[in-house]
Every structure is written in structure tokens, then in C-alpha cells.
Amino acid sequence: MEYPVKVSKDAEKDILTAKCHYRISGMERLFDDDFIKQLTYLKANPFLYQIYYRNVRRSHFDSFKYAIHFVVQNDALYILRILHHKQELI
């Protein structure tokens, strides 16, 4: 079963900021590929990720130091933030 995904405004801003950063260094396509790969796996297997904080789970990118912070509620995935490992979830 694939879970539907809902993305918060903060997560949208996070991904646009990261893509802009990697566009400058010429790695935007690699970042996009890694993000799509994580999202595809996440939609099919959200409960394989351990709870990090208050029902928030994290899916780490393979090649970049980013993580998707999400919760599963009402048979849907809610992506809260997409943060670099040195950023704090607030």
C-alpha cells in the first residue's frame, strides 16, 4: 500500500532552498534523484523508520546529509520538514 503524501509549507521552502544551493554547485539533479528515491521508498514503507521525537520519524538521504521528517496519521504521510543534518527541527 502506498500512502498519500501531504507536504507542509515549511517542507516546500526547505526543499527549494536546498535545491537552490545544489543548483549553484551543479548537483541539483543528483539531489532531486536522491530525494525522489527516498520519497518513493518512504511512501511504501513508512513504518520501517524509527520514531525520532513525538511520533516524528526521519528518512535519511543516501548521498546528501539531509533527512525527511514526517509523521503518519490517518493513513497519510505528512512531511513536516526536509532538513540538513546540522539544522534543528523546531
Backbone as a printed PyTorch tensor [residue, N CA C, xyz], in Angstrom:
tensor([[[  0.8410,  -1.1880,   0.0000],
         [  0.0000,   0.0000,   0.0000],
         [  0.8790,   1.2420,   0.0000]],

        [[  0.6130,   2.1460,  -0.9060],
         [  1.3240,   3.4210,  -0.9150],
         [  0.4920,   4.4580,  -0.1870]],

        [[  1.1230,   5.1570,   0.7150],
         [  0.4480,   6.1890,   1.4800],
         [  0.4490,   7.4990,   0.7040]],

        [[ -0.6650,   8.2350,   0.7300],
         [ -0.6530,   9.5580,   0.1020],
         [  0.2470,  10.4970,   0.9100]],

        [[  0.8600,  11.4470,   0.2200],
         [  1.8150,  12.3470,   0.8550],
         [  1.2670,  13.7640,   0.8650]],

        [[  1.3410,  14.3920,   2.0270],
         [  0.9780,  15.8030,   2.1670],
         [  2.2160,  16.5370,   2.6700]],

        [[  2.5340,  17.6500,   2.0310],
         [  3.7700,  18.3710,   2.3190],
         [  3.4390,  19.7210,   2.9460]],

        [[  4.0880,  20.0270,   4.0610],
         [  3.8580,  21.3080,   4.7290],
         [  4.5310,  22.4370,   3.9600]],

        [[  4.1110,  23.6510,   4.2380],
         [  4.7210,  24.8350,   3.6080],
         [  6.1950,  24.9360,   3.9790]],

        [[  6.5370,  24.5970,   5.2310],
         [  7.9300,  24.6420,   5.6670],
         [  8.7870,  23.6550,   4.8770]],

        [[  8.2460,  22.4650,   4.6240],
         [  8.9960,  21.4600,   3.8620],
         [  9.1930,  21.9110,   2.4210]],

        [[  8.1880,  22.5620,   1.8530],
         [  8.3260,  23.0880,   0.4940],
         [  9.4490,  24.1160,   0.4280]],

        [[  9.5020,  25.0050,   1.4200],
         [ 10.5700,  26.0090,   1.4810],
         [ 11.9300,  25.3450,   1.6600]],

        [[ 11.9770,  24.3130,   2.5120],
         [ 13.2340,  23.6080,   2.7550],
         [ 13.7900,  22.9860,   1.4810]],

        [[ 12.9310,  22.3330,   0.7120],
         [ 13.4020,  21.6580,  -0.4890],
         [ 13.8290,  22.6650,  -1.5510]],

        [[ 13.1220,  23.7760,  -1.6570],
         [ 13.5080,  24.8070,  -2.6150],
         [ 14.8440,  25.4440,  -2.2480]],

        [[ 15.0670,  25.6630,  -0.9670],
         [ 16.3390,  26.2180,  -0.5000],
         [ 17.4910,  25.2700,  -0.7990]],

        [[ 17.2950,  23.9990,  -0.5090],
         [ 18.3460,  23.0080,  -0.7490],
         [ 18.6320,  22.8780,  -2.2450]],

        [[ 17.5750,  22.8530,  -3.0490],
         [ 17.7670,  22.7400,  -4.4970],
         [ 18.5120,  23.9500,  -5.0560]],

        [[ 18.2220,  25.1170,  -4.5360],
         [ 18.9160,  26.3290,  -4.9700],
         [ 20.4040,  26.2330,  -4.6400]],

        [[ 20.7120,  25.7550,  -3.4500],
         [ 22.1090,  25.5840,  -3.0380],
         [ 22.8370,  24.6170,  -3.9740]],

        [[ 22.2130,  23.4910,  -4.2650],
         [ 22.8550,  22.4880,  -5.1100],
         [ 22.8450,  22.8610,  -6.5890]],

        [[ 21.9320,  23.7500,  -6.9990],
         [ 21.9320,  24.2450,  -8.3730],
         [ 23.2170,  25.0350,  -8.6350]],

        [[ 23.6400,  25.8060,  -7.6430],
         [ 24.8520,  26.6110,  -7.7750],
         [ 26.0750,  25.7160,  -7.9720]],

        [[ 26.1160,  24.5990,  -7.2620],
         [ 27.2680,  23.6970,  -7.3650],
         [ 27.1050,  22.6400,  -8.4670]],

        [[ 25.9940,  22.6980,  -9.2120],
         [ 25.7840,  21.7630, -10.3160],
         [ 25.3370,  20.3740,  -9.8910]],

        [[ 24.8170,  20.2500,  -8.6860],
         [ 24.4200,  18.9350,  -8.1780],
         [ 22.9150,  18.8310,  -7.9470]],

        [[ 22.1480,  19.7380,  -8.5120],
         [ 20.7090,  19.7490,  -8.2810],
         [ 20.0470,  18.4570,  -8.7590]],

        [[ 20.4470,  17.9560,  -9.9170],
         [ 19.8550,  16.7300, -10.4650],
         [ 20.1130,  15.5300,  -9.5490]],

        [[ 21.3240,  15.4310,  -9.0220],
         [ 21.6500,  14.3370,  -8.0920],
         [ 20.8270,  14.4540,  -6.8090]],

        [[ 20.6500,  15.6760,  -6.3310],
         [ 19.8360,  15.9040,  -5.1330],
         [ 18.3920,  15.4910,  -5.3930]],

        [[ 17.8470,  15.9130,  -6.5460],
         [ 16.4750,  15.5390,  -6.9070],
         [ 16.3020,  14.0270,  -6.9760]],

        [[ 17.2550,  13.3560,  -7.6060],
         [ 17.1810,  11.8970,  -7.7280],
         [ 17.1820,  11.2230,  -6.3610]],

        [[ 18.0420,  11.6930,  -5.4720],
         [ 18.1190,  11.1270,  -4.1220],
         [ 16.8160,  11.3780,  -3.3640]],

        [[ 16.2650,  12.5810,  -3.4880],
         [ 15.0070,  12.9230,  -2.8210],
         [ 13.8680,  12.0480,  -3.3280]],

        [[ 13.7540,  11.8920,  -4.6340],
         [ 12.6850,  11.0800,  -5.2110],
         [ 12.8190,   9.6210,  -4.7990]],

        [[ 14.0460,   9.1300,  -4.7610],
         [ 14.2870,   7.7490,  -4.3310],
         [ 13.8230,   7.5480,  -2.8840]],

        [[ 14.1660,   8.4810,  -1.9960],
         [ 13.7590,   8.3660,  -0.5970],
         [ 12.2460,   8.4700,  -0.4520]],

        [[ 11.6460,   9.3860,  -1.1820],
         [ 10.2010,   9.5800,  -1.0960],
         [  9.4410,   8.3600,  -1.5950]],

        [[  9.9080,   7.7570,  -2.6670],
         [  9.2710,   6.5540,  -3.2140],
         [  9.3070,   5.4140,  -2.2050]],

        [[ 10.4650,   5.2000,  -1.5950],
         [ 10.5940,   4.1380,  -0.5970],
         [  9.7670,   4.4640,   0.6400]],

        [[  9.7620,   5.7170,   1.0240],
         [  9.0390,   6.1580,   2.2100],
         [  7.5380,   5.9390,   2.0660]],

        [[  6.9890,   6.2270,   0.8880],
         [  5.5540,   6.0560,   0.6670],
         [  5.1290,   4.6060,   0.8080]],

        [[  6.0020,   3.6830,   0.4580],
         [  5.6640,   2.2630,   0.5300],
         [  5.9530,   1.6580,   1.9020]],

        [[  6.9090,   2.2310,   2.6430],
         [  7.3590,   1.6220,   3.9030],
         [  7.5660,   2.6460,   5.0300]],

        [[  6.5830,   3.4250,   5.3930],
         [  6.8200,   4.4790,   6.3870],
         [  7.1160,   3.9670,   7.7900]],

        [[  6.6220,   2.7790,   8.1210],
         [  6.8040,   2.2900,   9.4810],
         [  8.1390,   1.5800,   9.7030]],

        [[  8.9840,   1.5200,   8.6810],
         [ 10.3230,   0.9590,   8.8540],
         [ 11.2740,   1.9460,   9.5350]],

        [[ 10.8470,   3.1920,   9.6370],
         [ 11.6860,   4.2220,  10.2470],
         [ 11.2820,   4.4010,  11.7080]],

        [[ 12.2950,   4.4740,  12.5580],
         [ 12.0030,   4.5930,  13.9860],
         [ 11.5180,   5.9920,  14.3390]],

        [[ 10.7930,   6.0790,  15.4370],
         [ 10.3010,   7.3660,  15.9180],
         [ 11.4740,   8.1310,  16.4950]],

        [[ 11.6030,   9.3550,  16.0420],
         [ 12.7050,  10.2230,  16.4550],
         [ 12.2760,  11.1030,  17.6200]],

        [[ 11.1160,  11.7310,  17.5180],
         [ 10.6480,  12.6580,  18.5420],
         [  9.1560,  12.8920,  18.3420]],

        [[  8.3650,  12.6610,  19.3820],
         [  6.9170,  12.9080,  19.3530],
         [  6.2350,  12.3960,  18.0830]],

        [[  6.4280,  11.1460,  17.7960],
         [  5.8560,  10.4740,  16.6150],
         [  6.4310,  10.9530,  15.2930]],

        [[  7.4760,  11.7610,  15.3340],
         [  8.1470,  12.2130,  14.1120],
         [  9.2070,  11.1810,  13.7640]],

        [[  9.2030,  10.7620,  12.5190],
         [ 10.1760,   9.8000,  12.0130],
         [ 11.0850,  10.5100,  11.0110]],

        [[ 12.2540,   9.9070,  10.7270],
         [ 13.1950,  10.5010,   9.7810],
         [ 13.6290,   9.4910,   8.7360]],

        [[ 13.7070,   9.9560,   7.5050],
         [ 14.2490,   9.1680,   6.4070],
         [ 15.4620,   9.9260,   5.8740]],

        [[ 16.6420,   9.3250,   5.9910],
         [ 17.8800,   9.9880,   5.5800],
         [ 18.1620,   9.7520,   4.0980]],

        [[ 18.6240,  10.7940,   3.4320],
         [ 19.0420,  10.6730,   2.0380],
         [ 20.2550,   9.7570,   1.9740]],

        [[ 20.4820,   9.1410,   0.8280],
         [ 21.6370,   8.2600,   0.6590],
         [ 22.9330,   9.0330,   0.4420]],

        [[ 22.8980,  10.0460,  -0.4150],
         [ 24.1290,  10.7280,  -0.8230],
         [ 24.3030,  12.1220,  -0.2280]],

        [[ 23.2710,  12.6690,   0.3430],
         [ 23.3230,  14.0250,   0.8910],
         [ 22.9800,  13.9820,   2.3690]],

        [[ 23.4730,  14.9500,   3.1020],
         [ 23.2420,  14.9900,   4.5480],
         [ 21.9350,  15.7040,   4.8670]],

        [[ 20.8570,  15.1410,   4.3420],
         [ 19.5060,  15.6570,   4.5720],
         [ 18.6230,  14.5310,   5.0620]],

        [[ 17.5400,  14.9130,   5.7300],
         [ 16.5590,  13.9370,   6.1970],
         [ 15.1550,  14.4950,   6.0140]],

        [[ 14.2310,  13.6060,   5.6990],
         [ 12.8200,  13.9590,   5.6020],
         [ 12.2050,  13.6550,   6.9640]],

        [[ 11.6450,  14.6590,   7.6110],
         [ 10.9870,  14.4990,   8.9060],
         [  9.4860,  14.4050,   8.6400]],

        [[  8.8690,  13.3160,   9.1000],
         [  7.4740,  13.0750,   8.7520],
         [  6.7390,  12.3660,   9.8770]],

        [[  5.4060,  12.4180,   9.8070],
         [  4.5350,  11.6560,  10.6990],
         [  3.5340,  10.8930,   9.8280]],

        [[  3.0170,   9.8150,  10.3740],
         [  1.9800,   9.0370,   9.6970],
         [  0.7120,   9.1790,  10.5300]],

        [[ -0.3170,   9.7600,   9.9210],
         [ -1.5960,   9.9450,  10.6050],
         [ -2.7230,   9.7650,   9.6020]],

        [[ -3.7760,   9.1410,  10.0420],
         [ -4.9810,   8.9680,   9.2150],
         [ -4.6540,   8.4030,   7.8400]],

        [[ -3.8060,   7.3820,   7.8060],
         [ -3.4190,   6.7120,   6.5570],
         [ -2.8210,   7.6660,   5.5200]],

        [[ -2.0550,   8.6390,   6.0050],
         [ -1.3440,   9.5630,   5.1060],
         [ -0.0050,   9.9350,   5.7290]],

        [[  0.9440,  10.2910,   4.8730],
         [  2.2470,  10.7780,   5.3160],
         [  2.2160,  12.2950,   5.2960]],

        [[  2.6170,  12.8960,   6.3960],
         [  2.7100,  14.3420,   6.4720],
         [  4.1830,  14.7000,   6.6080]],

        [[  4.7330,  15.2990,   5.5620],
         [  6.1280,  15.7030,   5.6080],
         [  6.1840,  17.0660,   6.2800]],

        [[  6.8580,  17.1060,   7.4190],
         [  6.9370,  18.3320,   8.2010],
         [  8.0710,  19.2280,   7.7400]],

        [[  9.2610,  18.6450,   7.6010],
         [ 10.4530,  19.4020,   7.2180],
         [ 11.3910,  18.5010,   6.4300]],

        [[ 12.2710,  19.1390,   5.6590],
         [ 13.3660,  18.4470,   4.9780],
         [ 14.6100,  19.2260,   5.3540]],

        [[ 15.3850,  18.6820,   6.2760],
         [ 16.4590,  19.4400,   6.8940],
         [ 17.8290,  18.8070,   6.6940]],

        [[ 18.8230,  19.6800,   6.6210],
         [ 20.2180,  19.2420,   6.6590],
         [ 20.4750,  18.7070,   8.0560]],

        [[ 21.3960,  17.7930,   8.2050],
         [ 21.6420,  17.1610,   9.4960],
         [ 22.0620,  18.1560,  10.5750]],

        [[ 22.6010,  19.3010,  10.1890],
         [ 23.0270,  20.2830,  11.1890],
         [ 21.9270,  21.2680,  11.5670]],

        [[ 20.7610,  21.1660,  10.9440],
         [ 19.6360,  22.0320,  11.2920],
         [ 18.8060,  21.3510,  12.3640]],

        [[ 18.0750,  22.1750,  13.1180],
         [ 17.2280,  21.6810,  14.1820],
         [ 15.7600,  21.6860,  13.7400]],

        [[ 15.0160,  20.6700,  14.1380],
         [ 13.5770,  20.6230,  13.8930],
         [ 12.9100,  21.4230,  15.0000]],

        [[ 12.2480,  22.4990,  14.6100],
         [ 11.6110,  23.3730,  15.6160],
         [ 10.1260,  23.4210,  15.3670]]])
